[in-house]
Amino acid sequence: MNKHFDAIIIGAGIQGAGCAQALAARGYSVLVVEKATVGSGTSSRSSKLIHGGLRYLESGQFSLVKKSLRERALLQQLAPTLVKKKAFILPVYRKQRLKPWQLYMGLSLYALLGKLKPDARFRKLPNREWPALSGLKQQGLLAVYQYYDAQTDDLALTQAVMRSAQTFNCELREHCEFNQASKNADGNWQVSLFQLPQETPQAFTVSCKLLINAAGPWAELVQQQIIGAPSAPPLALVKGSHIELDLALSDSIYYLESPIDQRAIFIMPWQGHTLVGSTEKLHSSSPESQQPSLDEIEYLYQSVQHYFPDCKANIINQWSGLRVLPNHTNTTGKRPFSGRQRDTIIAADDAKSPQLISLYGGKLTAYRITANEVAKMSERRLGVTGKAVDTATLALD
Ligand SMILES: Cc1cc2nc3c(=O)[nH]c(=O)nc-3n(C[C@H](O)[C@H](O)[C@H](O)COP(=O)(O)OP(=O)(O)OC[C@H]3O[C@@H](n4cnc5c(N)ncnc54)[C@H](O)[C@@H]3O)c2cc1C
């Protein structure tokens, strides 16, 4: 092949697709290489929420919540068929960790960060409405709040963002694995790739001015395959699992405290069925091996039985995804990952003129903001083309 690109992006999850869209819309030539298919990694295994992240207020991540709420509103406009407003029901019980007044304060702050727009408002459901809540356990119930966030099809959203990138000068290669990169004498990257799946993978090289590592849970491994690259920051892979039940429990999303460890659990409508998630388990083996354990399945199913005692549902599907979070030495306690930063870590090899930009972690919801930051950094290396299109104006379908 031996083609030259302004930028090569490794990984076609939401972050890789977002960066491809932002860079291609600025007029750069872009190649995206994806070892499987678009969105087949974490970006099809999330809780599928486009949200500010009410629970991140507890750990003081106000700026993440504020920008995510802004993105939620924008994505609802840009992708009305993919990002839909949903009512969230937040019941509060007597023995729960968070008390009604704390949730009231949290929801008030959430509304303020959402600029008190109609979608940011919440209400307390009167007691007379409680019995109509999908068979929700009434015993010990102290209060029920209702607020709004949004739900998406994460895979379809990632594919739509990639399609949008491809309307510009962006080439996508699926089943194409990044193998190694090293710098040429002219300062450009020489990138070696394998085209899969074939009995004998076909090796070929391409070159670029700027390399972007958006390999999600594989980003640390990819970083090690880039000769001369700075090491990744200390990271932890944290597995999150979901189960799918064979019935439609509700049209709203229930936001509940797990009766086992008081973590947040969502019970969500999903394609005529119900999705329950997620867990948080430290994952120390290869990113390829992501399967829910029996413990995780039981943990999720028990939450459904605890809050909806009459629900007789069967599990018809189950899967896991891997969060990339900053590593801490303290992994003890009931909720060891709850306070960790959920924002993307964007690391460049050279702040003035980056040749390598690596992304670690982050939220599906904030992909466009991350991509814009990456695109701004890229201008320092690639120059300004003068024909930039703002991704905030690009419809997604
Ligand atoms: C359980 C769970 C629930 C979540 N829920 C939400 C939520 O509700 N809302 C929200 O906003 N965020 C949520 N998130 C976060 C969000 O899903 C992730 O941050 C996001 O999907 C990560 O996208 P990514 O592009 O970084 O990674 P990925 O989607 O994993 O993409 C990385 C891609 O790189 C490819 N790749 C890896 N190595 C190579 C290589 N050598 N060559 C070529 N390609 C390679 C992989 O195949 C993969 O497709 C959740 C995360 C988890 C785990």
The ligand as a Tripos MOL2 file, in Angstrom:
@<TRIPOS>MOLECULE
LIG
   53    58     1     0     0
SMALL
NO_CHARGES

@<TRIPOS>ATOM
      1 C1        -19.6940   -1.4670   31.4760 C.3       1 LIG1
      2 C2        -19.5220   -0.1040   30.9000 C.ar      1 LIG1
      3 C3        -20.5980    0.7690   30.8840 C.ar      1 LIG1
      4 C4        -20.4370    2.0360   30.3520 C.ar      1 LIG1
      5 N1        -21.5130    2.8510   30.2780 N.ar      1 LIG1
      6 C5        -21.4080    4.0660   29.7300 C.ar      1 LIG1
      7 C6        -22.5530    4.8780   29.5770 C.ar      1 LIG1
      8 O1        -23.6650    4.4620   29.8760 O.2       1 LIG1
      9 N2        -22.3850    6.1130   29.0650 N.ar      1 LIG1
     10 C7        -21.1620    6.5970   28.6810 C.ar      1 LIG1
     11 O2        -21.0940    7.7450   28.2750 O.2       1 LIG1
     12 N3        -20.0470    5.8340   28.7810 N.ar      1 LIG1
     13 C8        -20.1530    4.5690   29.2800 C.ar      1 LIG1
     14 N4        -19.0630    3.7630   29.3590 N.ar      1 LIG1
     15 C9        -17.7860    4.2510   28.8350 C.3       1 LIG1
     16 C10       -17.7060    4.0660   27.3130 C.3       1 LIG1
     17 O3        -18.4070    2.9390   26.8900 O.3       1 LIG1
     18 C11       -16.2620    3.9070   26.8960 C.3       1 LIG1
     19 O4        -15.5020    4.9330   27.4450 O.3       1 LIG1
     20 C12       -16.0810    3.9820   25.3840 C.3       1 LIG1
     21 O5        -16.9350    3.0860   24.7190 O.3       1 LIG1
     22 C13       -14.6350    3.6660   25.0470 C.3       1 LIG1
     23 O6        -14.4530    3.8020   23.6820 O.3       1 LIG1
     24 P1        -13.0320    3.5850   23.0380 P.3       1 LIG1
     25 O7        -13.1400    3.9860   21.6290 O.co2     1 LIG1
     26 O8        -11.9860    4.2430   23.8810 O.co2     1 LIG1
     27 O9        -12.7310    2.0050   23.1960 O.3       1 LIG1
     28 P2        -13.3050    0.7710   22.3690 P.3       1 LIG1
     29 O10       -14.7240    0.9360   22.0280 O.co2     1 LIG1
     30 O11       -12.9240   -0.4440   23.1220 O.co2     1 LIG1
     31 O12       -12.4930    0.8380   21.0040 O.3       1 LIG1
     32 C14       -11.1400    0.4810   20.8910 C.3       1 LIG1
     33 C15       -10.9930   -0.2550   19.5630 C.3       1 LIG1
     34 O13        -9.6030   -0.4620   19.2970 O.3       1 LIG1
     35 C16        -9.4840   -1.6650   18.5800 C.3       1 LIG1
     36 N5         -8.0980   -2.1170   18.6710 N.ar      1 LIG1
     37 C17        -7.4410   -2.5260   19.7850 C.ar      1 LIG1
     38 N6         -6.1750   -2.8860   19.4780 N.ar      1 LIG1
     39 C18        -6.0290   -2.6760   18.1390 C.ar      1 LIG1
     40 C19        -4.9530   -2.8790   17.2220 C.ar      1 LIG1
     41 N7         -3.7570   -3.3530   17.6020 N.pl3     1 LIG1
     42 N8         -5.1490   -2.5890   15.8930 N.ar      1 LIG1
     43 C20        -6.3520   -2.1090   15.4620 C.ar      1 LIG1
     44 N9         -7.4080   -1.9300   16.2920 N.ar      1 LIG1
     45 C21        -7.2490   -2.1950   17.6200 C.ar      1 LIG1
     46 C22       -10.4750   -2.5880   19.2780 C.3       1 LIG1
     47 O14       -10.8560   -3.6810   18.4680 O.3       1 LIG1
     48 C23       -11.6320   -1.6410   19.5940 C.3       1 LIG1
     49 O15       -12.6650   -1.7010   18.6060 O.3       1 LIG1
     50 C24       -19.1890    2.4590   29.8620 C.ar      1 LIG1
     51 C25       -18.1010    1.5790   29.8640 C.ar      1 LIG1
     52 C26       -18.2720    0.2960   30.3600 C.ar      1 LIG1
     53 C27       -17.1300   -0.6600   30.3200 C.3       1 LIG1
@<TRIPOS>BOND
     1     1     2 1
     2     2     3 ar
     3     2    52 ar
     4     3     4 ar
     5     4     5 ar
     6     4    50 ar
     7     5     6 ar
     8     6     7 ar
     9     6    13 1
    10     7     8 2
    11     7     9 ar
    12     9    10 ar
    13    10    11 2
    14    10    12 ar
    15    12    13 ar
    16    13    14 ar
    17    14    15 1
    18    14    50 ar
    19    15    16 1
    20    16    17 1
    21    16    18 1
    22    18    19 1
    23    18    20 1
    24    20    21 1
    25    20    22 1
    26    22    23 1
    27    23    24 1
    28    24    25 2
    29    24    26 1
    30    24    27 1
    31    27    28 1
    32    28    29 2
    33    28    30 1
    34    28    31 1
    35    31    32 1
    36    32    33 1
    37    33    34 1
    38    33    48 1
    39    34    35 1
    40    35    36 1
    41    35    46 1
    42    36    37 ar
    43    36    45 ar
    44    37    38 ar
    45    38    39 ar
    46    39    40 ar
    47    39    45 ar
    48    40    41 1
    49    40    42 ar
    50    42    43 ar
    51    43    44 ar
    52    44    45 ar
    53    46    47 1
    54    46    48 1
    55    48    49 1
    56    50    51 ar
    57    51    52 ar
    58    52    53 1
@<TRIPOS>SUBSTRUCTURE
     1 LIG1         1 GROUP 0 **** ****
